[in-house]
């Protein structure tokens, strides 16, 4: 069965700013699941030294209301960590 989900792509210093842990904290009280998380970076040393940004793509799965609440929290994390939300797309 296909679940409605929201695909999010975030660009910035994902690893250096602990975005994954910030995401987990921000979403713990929201009834959504973060699935199929991919983090990619061009070069490990350049990424860790904040010379090159990394990219994180993932899906939020849950009710539309909860996903909207999750997106709001993710936007706050992006601002706090100076990451950029490249896109947010509703998927089926």
mmCIF file of the C-alpha atoms, coordinates in Angstrom:
data_MODEL
# 
_entry.id   MODEL 
# 
loop_
_atom_site.group_PDB 
_atom_site.id 
_atom_site.type_symbol 
_atom_site.label_atom_id 
_atom_site.label_alt_id 
_atom_site.label_comp_id 
_atom_site.label_asym_id 
_atom_site.label_entity_id 
_atom_site.label_seq_id 
_atom_site.pdbx_PDB_ins_code 
_atom_site.Cartn_x 
_atom_site.Cartn_y 
_atom_site.Cartn_z 
_atom_site.occupancy 
_atom_site.B_iso_or_equiv 
_atom_site.pdbx_formal_charge 
_atom_site.auth_seq_id 
_atom_site.auth_comp_id 
_atom_site.auth_asym_id 
_atom_site.auth_atom_id 
_atom_site.pdbx_PDB_model_num 
ATOM 1  C CA . UNK A 1 1  ? 0.000  0.000  0.000  1.00 0.00 ? 1  UNK A CA 1 
ATOM 2  C CA . UNK A 1 2  ? 1.294  3.431  -0.921 1.00 0.00 ? 2  UNK A CA 1 
ATOM 3  C CA . UNK A 1 3  ? 1.508  5.929  1.895  1.00 0.00 ? 3  UNK A CA 1 
ATOM 4  C CA . UNK A 1 4  ? 1.233  9.657  1.395  1.00 0.00 ? 4  UNK A CA 1 
ATOM 5  C CA . UNK A 1 5  ? 4.570  11.220 2.232  1.00 0.00 ? 5  UNK A CA 1 
ATOM 6  C CA . UNK A 1 6  ? 6.500  14.443 2.004  1.00 0.00 ? 6  UNK A CA 1 
ATOM 7  C CA . UNK A 1 7  ? 9.906  14.382 0.338  1.00 0.00 ? 7  UNK A CA 1 
ATOM 8  C CA . UNK A 1 8  ? 12.417 16.891 1.670  1.00 0.00 ? 8  UNK A CA 1 
ATOM 9  C CA . UNK A 1 9  ? 15.860 17.801 0.382  1.00 0.00 ? 9  UNK A CA 1 
ATOM 10 C CA . UNK A 1 10 ? 18.100 19.893 2.624  1.00 0.00 ? 10 UNK A CA 1 
ATOM 11 C CA . UNK A 1 11 ? 21.522 21.314 1.743  1.00 0.00 ? 11 UNK A CA 1 
ATOM 12 C CA . UNK A 1 12 ? 24.125 22.576 4.187  1.00 0.00 ? 12 UNK A CA 1 
ATOM 13 C CA . UNK A 1 13 ? 26.593 21.316 6.744  1.00 0.00 ? 13 UNK A CA 1 
ATOM 14 C CA . UNK A 1 14 ? 24.370 18.385 7.753  1.00 0.00 ? 14 UNK A CA 1 
ATOM 15 C CA . UNK A 1 15 ? 27.029 16.361 9.576  1.00 0.00 ? 15 UNK A CA 1 
ATOM 16 C CA . UNK A 1 16 ? 28.909 19.239 11.177 1.00 0.00 ? 16 UNK A CA 1 
ATOM 17 C CA . UNK A 1 17 ? 25.757 20.889 12.543 1.00 0.00 ? 17 UNK A CA 1 
ATOM 18 C CA . UNK A 1 18 ? 24.310 17.584 13.846 1.00 0.00 ? 18 UNK A CA 1 
ATOM 19 C CA . UNK A 1 19 ? 21.176 18.106 11.760 1.00 0.00 ? 19 UNK A CA 1 
ATOM 20 C CA . UNK A 1 20 ? 20.155 14.447 12.062 1.00 0.00 ? 20 UNK A CA 1 
ATOM 21 C CA . UNK A 1 21 ? 20.121 14.654 15.866 1.00 0.00 ? 21 UNK A CA 1 
ATOM 22 C CA . UNK A 1 22 ? 18.326 18.021 15.764 1.00 0.00 ? 22 UNK A CA 1 
ATOM 23 C CA . UNK A 1 23 ? 15.739 16.441 13.471 1.00 0.00 ? 23 UNK A CA 1 
ATOM 24 C CA . UNK A 1 24 ? 15.177 13.537 15.850 1.00 0.00 ? 24 UNK A CA 1 
ATOM 25 C CA . UNK A 1 25 ? 14.687 15.886 18.820 1.00 0.00 ? 25 UNK A CA 1 
ATOM 26 C CA . UNK A 1 26 ? 12.347 18.231 16.958 1.00 0.00 ? 26 UNK A CA 1 
ATOM 27 C CA . UNK A 1 27 ? 10.110 15.450 15.640 1.00 0.00 ? 27 UNK A CA 1 
ATOM 28 C CA . UNK A 1 28 ? 9.956  13.171 18.698 1.00 0.00 ? 28 UNK A CA 1 
ATOM 29 C CA . UNK A 1 29 ? 6.542  14.484 19.818 1.00 0.00 ? 29 UNK A CA 1 
ATOM 30 C CA . UNK A 1 30 ? 5.062  14.655 16.311 1.00 0.00 ? 30 UNK A CA 1 
ATOM 31 C CA . UNK A 1 31 ? 3.415  11.516 14.918 1.00 0.00 ? 31 UNK A CA 1 
ATOM 32 C CA . UNK A 1 32 ? 5.596  11.233 11.799 1.00 0.00 ? 32 UNK A CA 1 
ATOM 33 C CA . UNK A 1 33 ? 8.348  8.871  10.775 1.00 0.00 ? 33 UNK A CA 1 
ATOM 34 C CA . UNK A 1 34 ? 11.485 9.933  8.930  1.00 0.00 ? 34 UNK A CA 1 
ATOM 35 C CA . UNK A 1 35 ? 12.240 7.290  6.311  1.00 0.00 ? 35 UNK A CA 1 
ATOM 36 C CA . UNK A 1 36 ? 14.747 6.530  3.574  1.00 0.00 ? 36 UNK A CA 1 
ATOM 37 C CA . UNK A 1 37 ? 17.309 9.060  4.800  1.00 0.00 ? 37 UNK A CA 1 
ATOM 38 C CA . UNK A 1 38 ? 20.220 9.686  2.445  1.00 0.00 ? 38 UNK A CA 1 
ATOM 39 C CA . UNK A 1 39 ? 23.135 11.972 3.272  1.00 0.00 ? 39 UNK A CA 1 
ATOM 40 C CA . UNK A 1 40 ? 25.704 12.603 0.571  1.00 0.00 ? 40 UNK A CA 1 
ATOM 41 C CA . UNK A 1 41 ? 28.814 14.731 0.358  1.00 0.00 ? 41 UNK A CA 1 
ATOM 42 C CA . UNK A 1 42 ? 31.461 15.189 -2.322 1.00 0.00 ? 42 UNK A CA 1 
ATOM 43 C CA . UNK A 1 43 ? 34.503 14.663 -0.096 1.00 0.00 ? 43 UNK A CA 1 
ATOM 44 C CA . UNK A 1 44 ? 34.714 13.686 3.556  1.00 0.00 ? 44 UNK A CA 1 
ATOM 45 C CA . UNK A 1 45 ? 37.490 16.075 4.608  1.00 0.00 ? 45 UNK A CA 1 
ATOM 46 C CA . UNK A 1 46 ? 36.015 19.048 2.766  1.00 0.00 ? 46 UNK A CA 1 
ATOM 47 C CA . UNK A 1 47 ? 32.598 18.296 4.232  1.00 0.00 ? 47 UNK A CA 1 
ATOM 48 C CA . UNK A 1 48 ? 33.812 17.933 7.799  1.00 0.00 ? 48 UNK A CA 1 
ATOM 49 C CA . UNK A 1 49 ? 35.852 21.125 7.539  1.00 0.00 ? 49 UNK A CA 1 
ATOM 50 C CA . UNK A 1 50 ? 32.738 22.990 6.290  1.00 0.00 ? 50 UNK A CA 1 
ATOM 51 C CA . UNK A 1 51 ? 34.278 23.813 2.926  1.00 0.00 ? 51 UNK A CA 1 
ATOM 52 C CA . UNK A 1 52 ? 31.627 21.906 0.975  1.00 0.00 ? 52 UNK A CA 1 
ATOM 53 C CA . UNK A 1 53 ? 27.985 21.372 1.908  1.00 0.00 ? 53 UNK A CA 1 
ATOM 54 C CA . UNK A 1 54 ? 26.320 17.990 2.126  1.00 0.00 ? 54 UNK A CA 1 
ATOM 55 C CA . UNK A 1 55 ? 22.846 17.028 0.953  1.00 0.00 ? 55 UNK A CA 1 
ATOM 56 C CA . UNK A 1 56 ? 20.220 15.148 2.952  1.00 0.00 ? 56 UNK A CA 1 
ATOM 57 C CA . UNK A 1 57 ? 17.085 13.727 1.359  1.00 0.00 ? 57 UNK A CA 1 
ATOM 58 C CA . UNK A 1 58 ? 14.353 11.956 3.300  1.00 0.00 ? 58 UNK A CA 1 
ATOM 59 C CA . UNK A 1 59 ? 10.622 11.320 3.525  1.00 0.00 ? 59 UNK A CA 1 
ATOM 60 C CA . UNK A 1 60 ? 8.189  12.257 6.270  1.00 0.00 ? 60 UNK A CA 1 
ATOM 61 C CA . UNK A 1 61 ? 5.419  9.683  6.592  1.00 0.00 ? 61 UNK A CA 1 
ATOM 62 C CA . UNK A 1 62 ? 2.261  10.320 8.590  1.00 0.00 ? 62 UNK A CA 1 
ATOM 63 C CA . UNK A 1 63 ? -1.031 12.163 8.352  1.00 0.00 ? 63 UNK A CA 1 
ATOM 64 C CA . UNK A 1 64 ? -1.102 15.388 6.338  1.00 0.00 ? 64 UNK A CA 1 
ATOM 65 C CA . UNK A 1 65 ? -1.622 17.398 9.533  1.00 0.00 ? 65 UNK A CA 1 
ATOM 66 C CA . UNK A 1 66 ? 1.344  15.768 11.281 1.00 0.00 ? 66 UNK A CA 1 
ATOM 67 C CA . UNK A 1 67 ? 3.558  16.080 8.201  1.00 0.00 ? 67 UNK A CA 1 
ATOM 68 C CA . UNK A 1 68 ? 2.725  19.791 7.987  1.00 0.00 ? 68 UNK A CA 1 
ATOM 69 C CA . UNK A 1 69 ? 3.688  20.172 11.643 1.00 0.00 ? 69 UNK A CA 1 
ATOM 70 C CA . UNK A 1 70 ? 6.900  18.246 10.934 1.00 0.00 ? 70 UNK A CA 1 
ATOM 71 C CA . UNK A 1 71 ? 7.746  20.483 7.970  1.00 0.00 ? 71 UNK A CA 1 
ATOM 72 C CA . UNK A 1 72 ? 7.359  23.522 10.205 1.00 0.00 ? 72 UNK A CA 1 
ATOM 73 C CA . UNK A 1 73 ? 9.825  21.999 12.698 1.00 0.00 ? 73 UNK A CA 1 
ATOM 74 C CA . UNK A 1 74 ? 12.232 21.129 9.873  1.00 0.00 ? 74 UNK A CA 1 
ATOM 75 C CA . UNK A 1 75 ? 12.133 24.712 8.604  1.00 0.00 ? 75 UNK A CA 1 
ATOM 76 C CA . UNK A 1 76 ? 13.064 25.876 12.113 1.00 0.00 ? 76 UNK A CA 1 
ATOM 77 C CA . UNK A 1 77 ? 16.010 23.445 12.173 1.00 0.00 ? 77 UNK A CA 1 
ATOM 78 C CA . UNK A 1 78 ? 17.143 24.697 8.770  1.00 0.00 ? 78 UNK A CA 1 
ATOM 79 C CA . UNK A 1 79 ? 17.153 28.276 10.042 1.00 0.00 ? 79 UNK A CA 1 
ATOM 80 C CA . UNK A 1 80 ? 18.924 27.367 13.267 1.00 0.00 ? 80 UNK A CA 1 
ATOM 81 C CA . UNK A 1 81 ? 21.642 25.357 11.483 1.00 0.00 ? 81 UNK A CA 1 
ATOM 82 C CA . UNK A 1 82 ? 21.885 27.695 8.466  1.00 0.00 ? 82 UNK A CA 1 
ATOM 83 C CA . UNK A 1 83 ? 20.925 24.899 6.096  1.00 0.00 ? 83 UNK A CA 1 
ATOM 84 C CA . UNK A 1 84 ? 18.722 25.453 3.065  1.00 0.00 ? 84 UNK A CA 1 
ATOM 85 C CA . UNK A 1 85 ? 15.566 23.546 2.217  1.00 0.00 ? 85 UNK A CA 1 
ATOM 86 C CA . UNK A 1 86 ? 16.037 22.900 -1.484 1.00 0.00 ? 86 UNK A CA 1 
ATOM 87 C CA . UNK A 1 87 ? 12.554 21.450 -1.951 1.00 0.00 ? 87 UNK A CA 1 
ATOM 88 C CA . UNK A 1 88 ? 9.534  19.998 -0.197 1.00 0.00 ? 88 UNK A CA 1 
ATOM 89 C CA . UNK A 1 89 ? 7.255  17.814 -2.339 1.00 0.00 ? 89 UNK A CA 1 
ATOM 90 C CA . UNK A 1 90 ? 4.120  15.861 -1.569 1.00 0.00 ? 90 UNK A CA 1 
ATOM 91 C CA . UNK A 1 91 ? 4.358  12.271 -2.873 1.00 0.00 ? 91 UNK A CA 1 
ATOM 92 C CA . UNK A 1 92 ? 2.077  9.295  -3.050 1.00 0.00 ? 92 UNK A CA 1 
# 
